[in-house]
């Protein structure tokens, strides 16, 4: 994990959290639209997290303070959440439930953002 400067650990936590959320919801729900909404949101939240983490790692390599780099990564996540909300509400042909999609997306962003600073310091 030290050879990759925290990437491996963060991606492992990210995949575990997103996969567990989507898998658990698929087991508990009988509605295919909700299951699809949660699965799509989990995948897109993971992609957004990787982009935010990459942004933070890049800024840290340029000798930016940890809090500023983490703030920039949070800005990437906020923009991705706003764009996703616009897409989910304006495009009903994607057949996603807006409430479950956005709640899953936001919850996964918050949950995995909490552990991110541990991997940024490596």
CORKA-V432584 format. One record per run of one state. SS is the DSSP state (H for helix, E for strand, L for the rest). FROM is the first residue (numbers start at 1). LEN is the number of residues. Records with the same first field share a line. If there is no record, write none. Layout:
# CORKA-V432584
SS=FROM-LEN / FROM-LEN
This chain:
# CORKA-V432584
L=1-6 / 29-3 / 62-4 / 91-1 / 95-3 / 121-2
H=7-22 / 32-30 / 66-25 / 92-3 / 98-23
